Amino acid sequence: MSNQKPGFKHSLNLMDATMIVAGSMIGSGIFIVSSDITRHVGSAGWMILVWVITGIMTILAAVSYGELSSMFPKAGGQYVYLKQAYNPLVGFLYGWSFFSVIQTGTIAAVGVAFSKFTAYLFPQVGENVILMHLGAFQISAAQLLSIAIVIFLTVLNTKGIRNGKIIQTFFTIVKILSLAGLILFGFMAFKSDVWTANWHNAMDLHMLNADGSFSDYTIMAAFGAVAAAMVGSVFSSVAWENVTFIAGEIKNPKRNVGLSLFLGTLLVTLLYLAVNLVYLAVLPLHDIAYATNDRVAVAASLEAFGPAGTLIMAIMIMISTFGCNNGLILAGARVYYTMAKDGLFFQKAGRLNKNEVPEYGLWIQCVVASLLCLSGKYGDLLNMVSFVVVLFYMLTIIGIFRLRKKMPDVERPYKAPLYPVLPALYVLISAAFCILLIFYTRDYVIGGLIIVAVGFPLYYMAKRNNGLKQIRQSKSEDEKDDNGTDEGSSPQN
């Protein structure tokens, strides 16, 4: 029998890693959030600029993370980077936030979106189909479907990385091709009069009202409106860092993690910009802003594909959200695994099953995400997740500066390009975004900060329990030694 300890296998190549980056990013947001963005900024130029700024932020962060991934090419990703750059407390606060809202909240939001669009094909699973009443609390068929999808993908990922890899690569390729089809047919349905009208006064920044009128902003309110508009685009562009969580399972991680981050984020950014240009090419600005239930992609697909557009778009979004959630579920448990190895999470989460995946971590992630699915509040989850995610992105990029001084001699096969300019630029943009959200979406920000703050007592409780466990283990070993001596045992040569 082999005495080799179970561990992660290097089974993912560059293509697999890039598909995890792109597949984790492309979920439901690109099909929905442009409506909210347009309501806030009220013009085509600012709508596209919001996506451009978000794309620049995303690529800047991703290429900067490449340096960190080359320094620490193992499971855990951002949790490991923060722990090394600062201290275990900061790493734990990220890990706790990741478990309680960032990853699980994103899984839930994408699951809710999956069920909403599935209801186009099967009205029996719609939000209006209430299956259970618990006082004022109601459970709909859509909520149960979103939970069922989360459970199904969790089961698949407990069977080994190979299953998750195949699903992720297949569904990501399909949804990229689907987006490419929407872009192609959308531009074929190009309406010059609509395009011209949308780009009239393209850089005027104001609120677009339901009656078609505009409301002007004060200067400070205008900054807040841009930040609020970016909540949707940021949410649509997060989760690219998931590939760093599974670095321990990627072939040649010092090269391929950083390269997959750049390729995946660049691809998705270009696709997002093209899709939004399609919206502007076929729909008047007001129709983008006030599409039914914010389903702007459905409205655009009707113009691009005709009467079958609703059906086609529903299938596209089902594919997109299914593949997105697979990537999120696959990667998330690797963070809990690394935290458990540090004694800062449930001990069972640090064990691999016979298929060499952290099954316990997958299941507790599933439970929390399923509970969040019951909220059914896509928009609330989106707002809370965006602030907390960018806050930790910013801290991680600052960590690059700290590690350059703290660990100058550590090998860096890949370095952040144009250091320190590009990392500093990201920090400035993300800091402005977070500060503006504090002033203009305070309720969601406070909710996110409270979740982070809860991590402080949990950290010290975990440290205390870990210390007590070590003391007990030490006493147990001493007792064994004493018993061995009493029994007259002698060391073996």
VOTI-571563 format. One record per residue (C-alpha): residue in one letter; x negated, y, z. Coordinates in steps of 0.05 Angstrom, whole numbers, plus 32768, in hexadecimal, padded with zeros to 4 digits. Last residue first. Layout:
AXYZ ...
END
This chain:
N7EA9800D8141 Q7EEA800B8168 P7EF3803781A5 S7EFF801381E7 S7F3F80008209 G7F3D7FF48253 E7F877FFB825D D7F7D80398287 T7F5480598250 G7F8A804E821C N7FBF8067824A D7F9880A78256 D7F8D80B1820B K7FD780A681FE E7FE980D68236 D7FBA810B8217 E7FDB810181D3 S8020810A81F1 K800981488217 S7FEF816681D5 Q802F815581B1 R8058817681E8 I802D81B481E5 Q803281B68199 K807E81B1819E L808081EA81D1 G8058821681A2 N808582068167 N80C282168191 R80A3825881A5 K808F8269815E A80D582588145 M80F58283817A Y80C582BB8169 Y80D882B68120 L812282B2812E P811E82F18159 F81008318811E G812982F780E6 V8169831880FD A8149835980E4 V8149833F809B I81948331809F I81A0837480BF L817883958087 G81A583758052 G81E5838B8074 I81C983D1807E V81B883D48034 Y81FE83BD8021 D822083F2804C R81EF84288037 T81FB84277FEC Y81E784707FDE F81B384848011 I81918441801D L819884327FD3 L817084707FC2 I8138845A7FF0 C813784147FD2 F8133842D7F8A A80FE84617F9B A80D4842B7FBD S80DD83FE7F80 I80C484337F50 L808884467F7B V807483FE7F8B Y807883EC7F41 L804C84267F2E A801984127F63 P801683CB7F46 L800C83E87F00 V7FD6841B7F13 P7FAB83F27F43 Y7F9C83C87F1C L7FA483CD7ED1 P7FB883847ECC A7FC1835C7F0D K7F89832A7F0E Y7F8782E17EF7 P7F5182AF7F0B R7F4E82D37F4F E7F1E82AD7F7B V7F1D82C67FC3 D7EE282F37FD1 P7F0883347FDE M7F3883148010 K7F50834D803E K7F4083868010 R7F5D836B7FCF L7F9183487FFB R7FAD838A8014 F7FB483A77FCE I7FD783687FB6 G800383697FF3 I802083AB7FDB I803E83807FA3 T805C83517FD7 L807A838A8000 M809A83A67FC1 Y80B883637FAD F80D0835C7FF4 L80F8839D7FF1 V810E838D7FA9 V812F834C7FC1 V8150836B7FFE F817083A37FD5 S818883777F9C V81A583407FCA M81D4836E7FEF N81F2838D7FB1 L81FA834C7F8B L821A83277FC5 D824D835F7FCC G825C835E7F81 Y826683137F7D K829483107FBA G82B082CA7FB7 S82A382C58002 L82AA827A7FFD C826D82787FD1 L82448292800C L825682528032 S824082297FF6 A81FD824E7FF3 V81F1823E803D V820181F48035 C81D981EC7FF4 Q819B820C8013 I81A381DA804C W81A681A28018 L816A81B77FEE G813F81C0802C Y815081798043 E813E815E7FFE P80F8817C7FFA V80E481577FB9 E80B4811D7FB0 N80E880EC7F95 K80E080C27FD4 N80F280FF7FFD L80C28136800F R80BD81528056 G80B5819A806C A810081A7806D K8105817280A4 Q80DF81A080D4 F811381D780CF F80EE821880C2 L80B3823F80DE G8083820680F0 D8053821880B8 K806581D98092 A80AE81ED809B M80A0822F8079 T8080820A803E Y80BC81DC8035 Y80ED8216803E V80CB82398003 R80CD81FA7FD9 A811881F57FE6 G812582327FBB A8106821B7F7A L813681E57F62 I8174820A7F7C L8162824A7F57 G815082267F17 N819081FD7F18 N81B8823B7F27 C819E825D7EE8 G81AD82207EBD F81F6821E7ED4 T81FD82697ED0 S81E6826C7E88 I820C822F7E6F M824D82497E8F I823E828E7E73 M823682737E2D I827582497E32 A829E82857E49 M828082AE7E11 I8294827D7DDB L82DB82777DF7 T82E482C27DFB G82C782CD7DB6 A82F5829B7D92 P832382D57D7E G82EA82F77D58 F82A182E57D60 A827D83277D66 E82B683557D7B L82D383217DAA S828C83147DC2 A8285835D7DD8 A82C3835A7E04 V82AB83197E22 A826683377E2F V828683727E52 R82A883467E86 D82AD837E7EB9 N82F083627ED1 T830E837B7E90 A82DC83A97E6E Y82DC83EE7E8E A829584077E84 I828A83E37E42 D82CE83F87E27 H82BF84407E3B L827D843F7E15 P829F84277DD6 L828F83DF7DC5 V826B83BF7D89 A822683DE7D84 L822183F47DCD Y822D83AD7DE5 V81FB83947DB2 L81C783C57DCD N81D583A67E12 V81C683607DF6 A818583787DD7 L816C83977E18 Y817C83587E3F L8159832B7E0C L811A83577E0E T811983547E5A V812583097E5A L80E982FB7E2C L80BB832A7E52 T80CE830B7E95 G80C182C47E7C L808082D27E58 F806182FA7E92 L807682CA7EC9 S8063828E7E9F L801D82AA7E97 G801482B57EE1 V802C826F7EF3 N8006824E7EBA R7FBF82647EC9 K7FB382577F13 P7FEA82237F0F N7FC481F37EE2 K7FFF81C37EDF I803A81DB7F08 E805581B47F45 G803081DB7F7C A8046821C7F5A I808E820A7F6C F809D82497F93 T807782747F61 V80AA82607F2A N80E1827E7F54 E80C182C37F4B W80EE82CF7F0E A812982CF7F3F V813D83177F30 S814F83387EEE S819B83377EF0 F819A834F7F38 V816E83897F22 S819D839B7EE9 G81D9839B7F18 V81B983C37F4F M819C83F27F1A A81DE84187F15 A81DC84287F5F A819584437F56 V81AA846D7F1A A81E684887F40 G81BB84997F7C F818C84C27F50 A81C984E67F33 A81E484F37F79 M81A485187F89 I81AB85457F4D T81F685507F56 Y821F85237F2A D825285347EF4 S8293850E7EEC F82A684F77EA6 S82EA84E97E87 G82FE84A97E64 D833A849A7E90 A831384647EB6 N82DC84957EC9 L829584987EAE M826684B67EE2 H823184E47EC7 L81EC84E47EA8 D81E785027E62 M81AE84E07E3D A81D784C47E03 N81FB85047DF2 H821884DE7DB7 W81FA84997DB8 N823C84767DC6 A825F849C7D8E T822B84887D5B W822D843F7D6F V8279843E7D6D D827A845E7D28 S824484307D0E K826783F17D24 F823783B57D25 A825A83727D1E M821A83547D01 F81F683737D3C G8222834B7D6B F821A830C7D42 L81CF830D7D4A I81CF83247D93 L820482F27DA8 G81DD82BC7D83 A819C82CF7DA6 L81C182CC7DE9 S81D882867DD7 L819182727DC2 I8178828A7E05 K81B182657E26 V81A082247E04 I8156822A7E12 T816482377E5B F819581FD7E5F F816381CB7E43 T812681E37E6B Q814B81E67EAD I816F81A47EA5 I812F817F7E92 K8108819F7ECB G813D81917EFF N813F81487EEC R80F381427EEC I80EC81657F2F G810C812B7F53 K814F810C7F66 T815C81417F9A N816381737F61 L819F814F7F44 V81C3814E7F87 T81B681997F8F L81D281A67F4A F821381827F5C I821981A57F9F V821181EA7F80 I824281D87F49 A827581BF7F7C I826E81FF7FA5 S827E82297F67 L82B981FC7F58 L82D482037FA0 Q82D0824E7F9A A82F4824E7F57 A832B82217F72 S833A82567FA7 I833182567FF2 Q8358828A8019 F834A82AB805B A838282D4807C G8397829780A3 L8373825B8084 H839882538043 M8381821F8011 L838582107FC7 I838E82567FAB V838D82577F5F N838282A27F52 E833782997F4F G833D82697F15 V8330821F7F15 Q8373820B7EF5 P836782407EBE F8337820F7E9C L8313822E7E61 Y831482767E79 A8311825C7EC1 T82CA82447EB2 F82B8828E7EAF K82CB829C7EF7 S82AD825A7F0E F826982687EF2 A826A82AF7F0F V827882937F54 G823D82637F4C V8210829D7F36 A822382C47F74 A821A82887FA1 I81D582777F86 T81C182C07F8D G81D982C17FD4 T81B482817FE4 Q8173829C7FC6 I817482E27FE3 V81A782DB801C S819882AD8057 F815F8282803B F813982BA8018 S814582E98053 W812782B48081 G80ED82A88053 Y80E082F2804C L80E282FD8096 F80B682C0809E G807F82DB8071 V8081831D8096 L807A82F880D8 P804282CB80BE N8015830780B1 Y8007833B807C A7FE783278039 Q7FE382DD8048 K802A82D68064 L80458302802D Y802482D97FF6 V803982968016 Y808382AB801A Q807E82C67FD2 G806982837FB6 G807982497FE5 A8058820F7FC0 K801082187FAB P7FE482417F7D F7FCE82757FB1 M7F9B82A37F8F S7FB582977F48 S7FFD82A27F60 L7FE882E37F81 E7FC882FE7F42 G800482E97F18 Y8031830F7F48 S8018834F7F27 V803083367EE4 A807483297F01 A807A836A7F27 L806983957EEA I8097836A7EBE T80D283737EED M80C883BD7EF8 I80C183C97EAE G810183A17EA0 T812783C77ED6 I8111840A7EB9 V812583F37E73 W816983D97E8C V8178841C7EAE L815F84407E6F I819184197E44 M81CB84327E6E W81AC84777E72 G81AA847D7E27 A81EF84617E1D S821184917E4C G823E84917E8A V820984827EBE H823384617EF5 R826B84457ECB T8238842B7E99 I821284057ECE D825283E67EE8 S826483CD7EA3 S821D83B67E95 V822383877ED1 I824C834F7EB0 F822C83247E7A I81E483377E8D G81F383257ED5 S820B82DD7ECB G81CB82B67ECC I818C82C57EA6 M815582CE7EDA S814D82867EF2 G814C826D7EAB A8117829E7E95 V80E6828D7ECD I80F882437ECE M80F182417E82 T80AC82607E88 A8097822A7EBA D80B081F27E8E M808B820F7E51 L804B82187E79 N804C81CF7E91 L807081B17ECD S805B816D7EEB H8025817E7F1E K8040814F7F54 F805581677F99 G803E813D7FD3 P804780FB7FF6 K800980E6801D Q7FDD80B17FFC N7FD580748028 S7FE680457FEE M800080008000 
END
